C-alpha cells in the first residue's frame, strides 16, 4: 500500500491527513478530513494546530445544490480560491463558532439531505467551490480535499485548514510539516502525488445529470467529459452508491452495431440489457458506458472492415491483425475516474473479461468479486464468442452451435 493509499484509507475512516502543495505555489501544508466525519475533537485539533480559518471544500455540484453564491463577484485572490458566502447549520447549533457547532456545520454540508434553507448566511464556516476536474484542473488544497473524498468513496466535501508554526507567526512548510505529521501519526502526501494518480486514471469532468426512464426502470444518467479522448462517457446510476459494501457495476464498451442496431455478430447488446436488469433487481448499481471503445477501441470503420475479413474466414483477432490494428486497444482509466467521482471505491464487477478487472484495480478501484455476464448467445455470434474464450482469455462457458 502506498502512502497515497494510506491517506485515502484515512479519509474513508474519518482520520486526518496532511497535504502539501507545490513549492512554487502557496507552499503550504493543510490538514484535511472528510466533512461527514467531522467531530468536535477533530475541529478542536484543527483549531490547535492551524490558522483557525476553517474552510469546507465542496464539489461544484454540491455548491450548486446548496445555492451558495460566490463571496464576491470579482475574485481577486491570487490563486483563485473560490470562496462562497459563509454558513452555519441552523439546527443544533448555538453561536456557530465553537468546535461542536462548526463540526455540525461540516456534517450538514456533506449531508445530501441538507437543503439551502437549512443553512444560515453569513456564518462561521467558509465553503469553497472546487474546480471541476479536481487537482488536474487546479492544484489547490480545495480540489485535493474533494478528490481525496471521492477516492475514498465518501461525500465530496472536506474540512481543510493551513498548518501554522507553534508560535502561530508563520506557516508550517516542507520538512517541518512532515515532522508534524510523523509526531501525530498522520499520513502526509503531496498534491503532485494525488494529481499523478488521477492523471493515470484519465481525468474526467462531470457534466449534466438527469433521471431517464428505461426498460430497466428509472436510472440517473450522469455525463462525463474525457478531454484526453475527446468524448463524453455516461454513467447510469440506480440507488445510493455511497451505502456500505461493493457496488454492482458493469463497465460497458460502446458498440453502436450491437447496442443500438441489435447486431447479432456480438453479444454486446444482450450484455448491456442483462446488466441493466441486474442493477434494477439489485436496487443499487452503476453501468459505466465508455465511448470511444467501438470495435475494442479501433473505431467503427476499422471494425466494419474487420467484419468483412471475418466473412472471408478470419476470426476477430486475425482480422484486426491483418488490418494493422491492435487486438484490443481499450483503456479503463476513465472508468475508474468516473467510479471515483461517483464515490465508488469497491465493486462487484459484471464482466467476462479479466482485463477489465485488472484495468480497474490498476487505477485504484477494488474489484471485490467478478460476476459473469452470459446471456443466451445468437447463432451468428458463436464463432466470435469462441474466439474470445480461446484466444483472448475471456471467462466464458464453451459455446456450441
C-alpha positions in Angstrom: 0.0 0.0 0.0 1.4 3.4 -1.0 1.3 6.5 1.2 -1.4 7.8 -1.0 -3.5 4.7 -0.5 -2.9 5.1 3.3 -4.2 8.7 3.0 -7.3 7.5 1.1 -8.0 4.9 3.8 -7.6 7.5 6.5 -10.1 9.8 4.8 -12.5 6.9 4.5 -12.1 6.1 8.2 -12.6 9.7 9.3 -8.9 10.4 10.2 -6.9 13.5 9.3 -4.3 13.7 6.6 -1.6 16.3 5.8 -1.4 17.5 2.2 1.4 19.6 0.9 1.0 21.7 -2.3 3.7 22.7 -4.8 6.7 24.8 -3.5 6.2 27.3 -6.4 2.5 27.8 -5.4 1.4 28.5 -1.9 4.0 26.1 -0.5 1.6 25.3 2.4 0.5 22.2 4.3 -3.2 21.7 5.1 -5.0 19.4 7.4 -7.8 17.6 5.6 -10.6 15.4 6.8 -13.8 14.2 5.3 -16.5 16.7 6.4 -19.0 13.9 7.0 -16.7 12.5 9.7 -16.1 15.9 11.4 -16.4 15.8 15.2 -15.8 18.4 17.9 -12.5 16.7 18.7 -11.5 16.9 15.1 -12.3 20.6 14.9 -10.5 21.2 18.2 -7.4 19.6 16.7 -7.6 21.8 13.7 -8.0 24.9 15.9 -5.0 24.0 17.9 -2.6 23.5 15.0 -3.9 25.6 12.2 -4.7 29.3 11.4 -8.3 28.6 12.6 -9.7 29.9 9.4 -11.6 26.7 8.7 -12.9 26.1 5.2 -15.1 23.4 3.7 -14.1 22.3 0.2 -17.2 21.3 -1.8 -17.6 19.7 -5.2 -19.1 22.2 -7.6 -22.4 20.2 -7.9 -22.8 20.4 -4.1 -22.3 24.1 -4.1 -25.0 24.5 -6.7 -27.4 22.2 -4.8 -27.0 24.3 -1.7 -27.3 27.5 -3.6 -24.2 29.0 -2.2 -23.3 32.2 -4.2 -19.7 33.5 -4.5 -18.5 35.7 -1.7 -17.6 38.4 -4.3 -18.4 39.0 -8.0 -14.8 39.8 -8.9 -12.4 37.3 -7.3 -9.0 38.9 -6.7 -7.5 36.1 -4.7 -4.0 35.4 -6.3 -4.7 31.7 -6.5 -8.4 32.0 -7.5 -9.7 30.4 -4.3 -13.5 30.3 -4.8 -15.0 31.4 -1.5 -18.8 31.4 -1.2 -20.8 33.1 1.4 -20.1 31.7 4.9 -22.6 29.5 6.6 -23.8 27.9 9.8 -26.2 25.0 10.0 -29.4 26.3 11.7 -30.4 23.2 13.6 -28.5 22.0 16.7 -26.0 24.9 16.9 -25.7 28.0 19.2 -23.3 30.8 18.2 -21.8 28.7 15.4 -18.2 29.4 16.3 -17.5 26.6 18.8 -15.9 23.3 17.8 -19.1 21.4 18.2 -21.0 23.9 16.1 -18.5 24.0 13.3 -18.3 20.2 13.2 -22.1 20.1 12.9 -22.0 22.6 10.0 -19.3 20.5 8.3 -21.5 17.4 8.6 -24.5 19.3 7.3 -22.6 20.5 4.2 -21.7 16.9 3.4 -25.2 15.5 4.1 -27.2 15.1 0.8 -30.4 15.7 2.7 -29.3 19.2 3.7 -31.3 21.9 1.8 -30.4 25.5 1.2 -32.8 26.8 3.8 -31.1 24.6 6.4 -28.1 27.0 6.3 -27.8 30.4 7.9 -25.8 33.0 6.0 -23.4 34.5 7.0 -21.9 32.0 9.4 -18.7 30.7 10.8 -17.5 28.2 8.2 -16.2 29.2 4.8 -17.3 26.9 1.9 -15.0 26.8 -1.1 -16.1 25.7 -4.6 -13.7 23.1 -6.0 -12.9 23.4 -9.7 -14.4 20.8 -12.0 -11.7 18.3 -12.9 -10.1 18.5 -9.4 -6.4 18.8 -9.0 -5.9 18.0 -12.7 -7.6 21.4 -13.4 -6.3 23.4 -10.3 -3.6 22.2 -8.0 -5.1 23.6 -4.8 -6.0 22.2 -1.4 -9.7 22.8 -2.2 -9.6 20.4 -5.1 -7.3 18.0 -3.2 -9.8 17.7 -0.4 -12.7 16.9 -2.8 -10.6 14.5 -4.8 -9.4 12.6 -1.7 -13.1 12.2 -0.6 -14.1 10.9 -4.0 -11.2 8.4 -4.0 -12.3 7.3 -0.5 -15.9 6.9 -1.5 -17.3 9.4 0.9 -19.3 12.6 0.2 -17.1 15.1 -1.8 -16.9 17.7 1.0 -13.7 18.1 3.1 -12.8 20.3 6.1 -9.4 21.9 5.3 -7.1 24.5 7.0 -3.5 25.6 6.8 -1.0 24.4 9.4 0.9 27.1 11.3 4.1 27.2 13.3 3.8 26.6 17.1 4.2 30.4 17.7 1.4 30.9 15.2 3.5 33.6 13.4 4.1 31.7 10.2 3.1 28.8 8.0 4.3 25.2 8.6 6.1 24.1 5.5 8.2 21.3 4.0 10.2 19.2 6.4 8.5 20.8 9.4 5.1 19.8 8.1 6.3 16.2 7.5 7.8 16.1 11.1 4.4 17.3 12.4 2.6 14.6 10.6 5.0 12.0 11.9 4.6 13.2 15.5 0.8 12.9 15.3 0.7 9.7 13.2 -0.9 11.3 10.2 -0.4 10.3 6.5 1.3 13.0 4.5 1.0 13.4 0.7 1.6 16.0 -1.9 -0.9 17.4 -4.4 1.6 16.3 -7.1 1.2 12.7 -6.0 -2.5 13.0 -6.0 -2.5 14.6 -9.5 -0.2 11.8 -10.7 -2.6 9.1 -9.5 -5.7 10.8 -11.0 -3.8 11.5 -14.2 -3.1 7.8 -14.5 -6.8 7.3 -14.1 -7.6 9.6 -17.0 -9.1 12.8 -15.7 -12.8 13.3 -16.4 -15.1 16.2 -15.8 -18.6 15.7 -14.6 -21.3 17.2 -16.9 -25.1 17.2 -16.7 -27.2 14.7 -14.9 -30.9 13.8 -15.1 -33.3 10.8 -14.5 -34.2 8.8 -17.5 -37.0 6.2 -17.7 -35.6 2.9 -19.2 -36.9 -0.6 -19.8 -34.9 -1.5 -16.6 -36.7 1.3 -14.6 -35.7 4.9 -13.8 -32.0 5.5 -13.9 -30.0 8.7 -13.4 -27.7 9.4 -16.4 -24.5 11.3 -15.5 -22.3 12.6 -18.3 -18.5 12.8 -18.0 -16.3 14.7 -20.5 -13.0 13.0 -21.2 -10.7 15.7 -22.6 -7.9 13.3 -23.4 -10.1 11.1 -25.5 -12.3 13.9 -26.9 -15.5 12.0 -26.0 -18.3 12.1 -23.4 -18.9 8.9 -21.3 -22.1 8.3 -19.4 -22.8 6.5 -16.1 -26.3 5.1 -15.5 -26.9 5.1 -11.7 -29.5 3.3 -9.7 -29.9 3.8 -5.9 -27.5 5.2 -3.4 -23.9 4.2 -4.4 -22.4 5.5 -1.1 -24.0 2.9 1.1 -21.5 0.4 2.6 -20.4 -2.6 0.5 -19.3 -3.3 -3.0 -21.5 -1.7 -5.7 -22.9 -3.8 -8.5 -21.1 -2.5 -11.6 -20.8 -3.0 -15.4 -18.2 -1.2 -17.4 -19.6 -1.4 -20.9 -17.7 -0.6 -24.1 -19.5 1.4 -26.7 -20.8 -0.9 -29.5 -23.1 1.0 -32.0 -23.8 -2.0 -34.1 -24.8 -4.2 -31.1 -26.2 -1.8 -28.6 -28.2 0.4 -31.0 -28.8 -1.6 -34.1 -29.1 -5.0 -32.4 -26.4 -6.7 -34.5 -26.2 -10.4 -33.8 -22.5 -10.7 -34.6 -21.6 -9.9 -31.0 -23.2 -10.2 -27.5 -22.8 -6.6 -26.6 -26.5 -5.6 -26.8 -27.7 -8.5 -24.7 -24.9 -8.0 -22.2 -25.9 -4.3 -21.9 -29.5 -5.1 -21.1 -28.7 -8.0 -18.9 -26.5 -5.8 -16.8 -29.2 -3.0 -16.5 -31.8 -5.6 -15.5 -29.5 -7.0 -12.8 -28.8 -3.5 -11.4 -32.5 -2.8 -11.3 -33.2 -6.1 -9.5 -30.3 -5.3 -7.0 -31.8 -1.9 -6.2 -28.3 -0.3 -6.4 -25.6 -0.2 -9.0 -24.0 1.6 -11.9 -23.3 1.0 -15.5 -20.4 3.0 -16.9 -20.8 3.3 -20.7 -17.4 4.1 -22.3 -17.5 6.0 -25.6 -14.5 5.6 -28.0 -14.4 1.8 -27.4 -16.1 0.9 -30.7 -14.5 -2.3 -32.0 -12.4 -2.8 -28.9 -11.0 0.7 -29.4 -10.2 0.6 -33.1 -13.2 2.6 -34.3 -16.4 1.9 -36.3 -14.8 2.0 -39.8 -12.0 -0.5 -39.0 -14.4 -2.7 -37.1 -16.6 -2.9 -40.2 -13.6 -3.7 -42.3 -12.7 -6.4 -39.8 -16.2 -7.8 -40.2 -15.6 -8.2 -44.0 -12.4 -10.2 -43.3 -14.3 -12.4 -40.8 -16.8 -13.2 -43.5 -13.8 -14.4 -45.5 -12.7 -16.8 -42.8 -10.5 -14.9 -40.4 -11.5 -14.7 -36.7 -11.8 -11.4 -34.8 -8.2 -11.5 -33.6 -6.6 -12.3 -37.0 -8.9 -9.8 -38.8 -7.7 -6.9 -36.6 -4.1 -8.0 -37.1 -4.5 -8.2 -40.9 -5.7 -4.6 -40.8 -2.7 -3.5 -38.8 -4.9 -2.8 -35.8 -4.4 -3.8 -32.2 -6.5 -6.8 -31.0 -7.7 -4.7 -28.1 -6.9 -1.0 -27.7 -9.2 -0.2 -24.8 -8.2 1.5 -21.6 -10.2 1.7 -18.4 -8.6 4.7 -16.7 -11.7 6.8 -17.4 -14.0 4.2 -16.0 -12.0 4.2 -12.7 -12.1 8.0 -12.7 -15.9 8.0 -13.2 -16.4 5.5 -10.4 -14.2 7.5 -8.1 -16.2 10.7 -8.9 -19.4 8.8 -8.1 -17.9 7.8 -4.7 -17.5 4.1 -5.7 -14.3 2.6 -4.3 -15.3 -1.1 -4.4 -17.3 -3.0 -7.0 -18.9 -6.4 -7.8 -18.0 -6.3 -11.5 -20.2 -7.9 -14.1 -17.7 -9.0 -16.8 -16.3 -12.0 -18.6 -13.1 -10.1 -19.4 -10.2 -10.3 -16.9 -8.6 -7.2 -18.5 -11.5 -5.1 -17.1 -10.8 -6.4 -13.6 -7.1 -5.6 -14.0 -7.9 -2.3 -15.6 -10.0 -1.0 -12.7 -7.7 -2.4 -10.0 -4.6 -0.8 -11.6 -6.4 2.6 -11.2 -7.4 2.1 -7.6 -10.9 0.6 -7.8 -11.2 -2.6 -5.8 -12.9 -5.5 -7.5 -14.4 -7.5 -4.6 -15.7 -10.2 -7.0 -16.4 -10.9 -10.7 -19.8 -11.8 -11.9 -20.2 -13.5 -15.3 -22.5 -12.0 -17.9 -23.5 -14.7 -20.4 -26.9 -14.0 -22.0 -28.2 -16.6 -24.4 -26.0 -16.3 -27.5 -27.3 -15.8 -31.0 -26.2 -18.4 -33.6 -24.4 -15.6 -35.5 -22.2 -14.8 -32.5 -21.0 -18.3 -31.6 -17.7 -18.1 -33.6 -16.9 -14.7 -32.1 -17.6 -15.9 -28.6 -15.4 -19.0 -29.1 -12.6 -16.8 -30.2 -12.9 -14.5 -27.2 -12.8 -17.6 -25.0 -10.0 -19.4 -26.7 -7.7 -16.6 -27.9 -8.5 -13.6 -25.7 -8.8 -15.2 -22.3 -12.4 -14.3 -21.7 -14.0 -16.4 -19.0 -16.9 -17.9 -21.0 -18.5 -21.3 -20.9 -17.8 -23.3 -24.1 -20.2 -22.4 -26.8 -21.7 -24.8 -29.4 -23.9 -24.4 -32.4 
